Amino acid sequence: GKREDANVIRARCLVALILLLAASGVAIAANLLVQQQERRDFENKFAGYATEIVTVSRSKASQFFDALDSFASSIGAQAAAEHAFHNTSWPFYRIPNWSVQAQKLAELTGVDDPFLGVAPIVQEDERDQWNSFAAEQNPIWYQESIDHERYTEHTAQELVNATIPFLHFYDPENGYRPTPVSRPGEALPYFQAYPVGMIPGFPVMITNVDILLTSQQTEQLYHITKVARRPTLGFTRFGFDTAAPGSQIMQPIYDGPDTEAEDRKMVALILSGVPWLDYFKNVLAEGEDGIVVVIESACPKLIENGAQYGGHNLTQSDRNIITYQVDGPNAVLLGEGDLHDPMYDNSVVTEVFVDLHIDQSELPEGTCVPVLTLHVYPSEELENDFHTDNAIIYTVVVIAIFVFTTFVFLLYDYFVGRRQRTVMERIMKQDRIVSDVFPTAIRDRLYENQAKHTMNGHHVEADDGPFGLNETFEGRSSTIGSAPLADLFPSVTVVFADLVGFTAWSSAREPHQVFILLETLYGAFDKLAYRHGVFKVETVGDCYVAAAGLPEPTDDHAVVACRFARDCLKKMKDVTLKLEVSLGPDTSDLDLRTGIHSGQVTAGVLRGERSRFQLFGDTMNTAARMESSGDRGRIQVSQVTADLLMEAGLAKWIIPRSMKMFVKGKGEMQTYWVRKSNRPIKPKATKLESGMDTLDEEAETEESSGPAEEDE
């Protein structure tokens, strides 16, 4: 007795030691798994945030440039109409209701405080006439803008008094005093602007300032626009607001509505300022913080040494780079340069932000084509949101549970564990049954429906089958009143494959031999279906039914179905040859007759005592007809499926039948054979007999005897 007790004690100690070591291992593994899961959650969340930021910001930018182009075309058309009736022409044209039209455009820019302006192109000999025209028209559009914008800071007369009445620039060599433009060539005076008002911090209007003399970048952008005849943009800071870096955009206006005409003449520019900061606001939800966005320009930054307006003593440095941080619906400027954390270099998401598709070859050598690129990075702040104490908590809990169960409830744990294993095995068996019967997407929807029933107090009886699918009219769970699980799939390809000679073969076999053949053969087909992404619909007797393009739609469903059917033919030969020893010599005489058709089907769960996922529609009937009217060892496809193969560039896969087939319920149909391999076919002599196929079909029959080659 003592010896046995000692053995029991030693066994218990050994079990306790093993459990302790297991607890340590599980605790370490749990710690590592939790950390890895947190990392995956972080990476997946960031990828979603980055995609959202890139998609929304690019959409806003594209919408803005499209609206700007339409606005310019509209102005050109208005001016052309005005010229026809009143003989007015650029640059002596005032846009009527300017503030109303500009506000509609500004609402599409996606920024909080948009700036828009028009600068007509004034030739050197038109400057005096321009000064008179501007002096006459400024009070008119000032008053229109004040009335529409409800601007109350100044009257129209006060704005007129704050306007320099001649074309000018601010000369740095003359104390930034307004100086008349005297250089030869064109001038681009600011004229109508939105919103109306004086320059912030200065009691003057921007009207009549020649923008070509404000900075070298502005002059450079104008020449790009003039040569490329397309809008362009450059990095800048708007007005005197050093906290709002963004892009200065120039959109050309032409003398007429037809912007594609070869002889079109650029007569003015729409000037716009886009602070990109506003494009990253209201993109993410509250709490989705710590996303770093870097905007990089393909063009180098111009550093102005000395005078800013009118000066040309400039040097070039590195590229323009601005960094922002997006915190939920808010966005802040971090500063100039790439300020992201280098630790996250491998996590970057890079996309072109703005590309105006300017042809570099049209520009003078050395001219930079402005393209903006977005680089989106995570930050330590974002990653910290996914760092929790769960790893430590799980480790402590695992160790505590193992110690507790080892020294206190070892026997109890044994019985509970056995019960849990029994329950889990039953659940897994049920889950496997449901997964075998229904597609994954349908299975998940069944789970969701069952969860909703449970939440609503619905009780599922034990004999209702997995997930309460077996519904009767005798008081058990009913789905009357609930929406059926059904979908319309507009484009799928259905495959019917029938075992030729099976009826005669099976009548001479024992039941277990029949099922050995069917299980082996259908199991091989199932593996092929899984490999090709084909969904097995059902087996009806000795007919195997499958479909490509559902439950997940695909564009190449016809190609996938034909590849699957070809592989099934080859697998049929391999399996029957291997089973010939155990099932009889005539087993290899069995063959497969396959029919394929493409079209729309209705698919869903037909609920009842034995719920099943089934397909309905004319496509199923036609596919069955393709099978029944085909030949053994061959694949017959309909015209619809053949057209899809030809559209995919696989016309060499198919051979038209020499005669149209009469299909019950369809009439005459042109059908095609699918070749079993892609080797070149050598023509042979043709046998012209009623109902026989053409020369290509006989050649196909010959080449089908050889091994199938891989798809090209």
Phi, psi and omega in degrees: 000315181295322179296318178295320177300319179296319178297321178296317180297315179298321179295319179296318179296320178296316178298317179298318179295317179298316179296323179295316177296320177297320179299318179297316180295317179295320179298316179295316180297318179298320179300313181293318181296319179297317179297318179295321179295319177298321178295317178296319178299319179298312182295319180294318178297316180297318179301319178294317178298315182298317179299318180296316181296313182296315183296312184292315183294320178293323178296317179297316181297316179297318179298320181295312182292325176295318179294322180295319179295318178295323179296317179297319178296321180296317179296318178300319179293319178298316181296321179295320178294320179296322179295323182293328184263326185237006176059034174266152181210161177294149002274005187267062181222126177256128180287118180290148180051042183305312184297323180295313181292320181294323180295321178298319177292319182299328180294342180265357185283336180079015179242158184285317183235079183288155174231130178225144178207161178239133178232105177287155178273116183251122178284165185299321182279001180254004189294315180296316179296324178297316181302318180292318180298314182295319180297327180282322188268337183303312180301328183291308183285335173301312184292320177301316181292320179299317181294318183285317183275354183055044179283126188241358184288325181218157174274169178299322180294323178294324177292322177298318180295332180271005182261128174289122191277024178208160178296124189210173169216166181263109189277115179294334180280354180236035177068028181058035175278149177295122185236132179302143178287123182238351183289151181288160176103194184283157173228151179234084181280137168300137178235268180272135183225152177225130359281160181286147177152169180279164176298129181305125179087355181226133183278048180223157174267153178279352182302140177076004175282129178283110186290342179292342181253015179272324179196159178293325180299317180299316179296321180294317179297322179297317180293324176296314179299319183293320182281312184282341181056040178219159176295154179216170182210159177212160178286140179199179169239135190280125177055237182245018181264098184286354180263008185232068175289150181186214182233139172267126186244136175242121178245118182289147172246133182249162186278063178150168183284339184275096182282353181260358181295141182294325184265017181296148183241129178282122186245344182196172178231143166266125180256133181218146175247129181239102171283106188298343179307318183293340181284348180254005177273151176058033176262314181258163180277165179301135180094349178266080192250164170086030176260125182260126181243125180246123175258125181239131177265143177287346183263147181289157179279137177263119179257118185268113178271110180096233187294139178265315181263120177087348181275153181228015179274083190239149172235161180250138178239211180287179185289158175289122178222129179234139182242132177238162171234131180258122178238094182062229180282356183254156176218142181230152176276125176273331178141181178279151181092171179273105187253016180286162179283120181301341180300338184251025180301323183282352181261005188294143170245117186243129178216150174291128183270305180225122174225112184272006172057052176269131181284117182298329184293340180279348186259158176299152181301136180092352179281132183270133176272121184285118174226133180254137181238139177260132170239119182249127182235151167280174178227167178298327178299317179294316182296324180296334178296339181258359176270121181232177175271012184299323181299313179293317181299313180297321179297312180297317181296316180300314180296316181298318180296317180295317179296315182298312181291331181291314188263344185240310188240043183297311180293316178300319180297326180297311181292318178298318179298320178296319178295318180297321179294322178297314180296317182294320179297321179295316179297317181294323177297317178297320181294321178294323178297312180297320181293328178287329185272323187241150172297160183301316182296319179292319178302316180297322179292326175296318177300315181297316179298319180295322178296321178295319177299318181295318180295329181273010178088007180286133182252133180259121180288158184295328183267014175284354183087176179305124172064023175068035185275336182275100187250137180233182179257021185247034173099352178277182188304130182236148179253014178299128182097344178264151183290134178290156177271093183214147180218154174258123177253107188289342184212100177223168176236126184254137181242125171248124179233117185249139178280114181277128180088004185290321184299312179294320181296314185291332180293342180255016184235157173288154180305319183293330177291322178300317183284332174299314179298309185295317180295318180295313184292310181293328175297319177295319178297321179299319179295320177296320179297318179296319181294323182271352184076030179261140180266125176281120182277304182187170169238124179249099184064239180259022179249127180258123183245128180219166181215142175248142181101007174208155000284349175261112182299142175223152181283332185258035185298325180294318178297315181298317182296318180293320176299317179299315181296320178297317179294325178296320177301313180294318181295325178302314180296315182298314184293314182294326177294319180292325182275355184298327182293316185270337186249359176116153186291336181274007178295324181288351177282346177295147181216177184240132174245121191238137175232141184225137175215149181242145179165196181266147177224156170258125185232143178178184181267118175272102189280152181159206182297323178231083183297138180216155173268118186228160178246143179225155175133171182295332179300320179296315180298316182294321177298320178296321178295323178298323179289311187292334181264006180270191180242155178296142179073013183225160181245119178253129179240155179279173178299321181298313179295320179299319178299320179295321178294319179293323176296330179276005179078022183243038179299334180290347179287337193239155177228125179291142174289147187292332182232146176292144183264138173273117184249128181302129179082353182237335185086206181283135180224141172276123180238173187221149169268145174262126179294150180273347176210173183252020178288150176300144183255130176267121182298146174236173180297145184265137173258114182266097176229153183302125175084358181274160183273174185281181181302319180297326182290321179294320177297321178299319180298320180293313185288341179290342180288339178277171181291142178288136178266167179293150178297143177277000000 
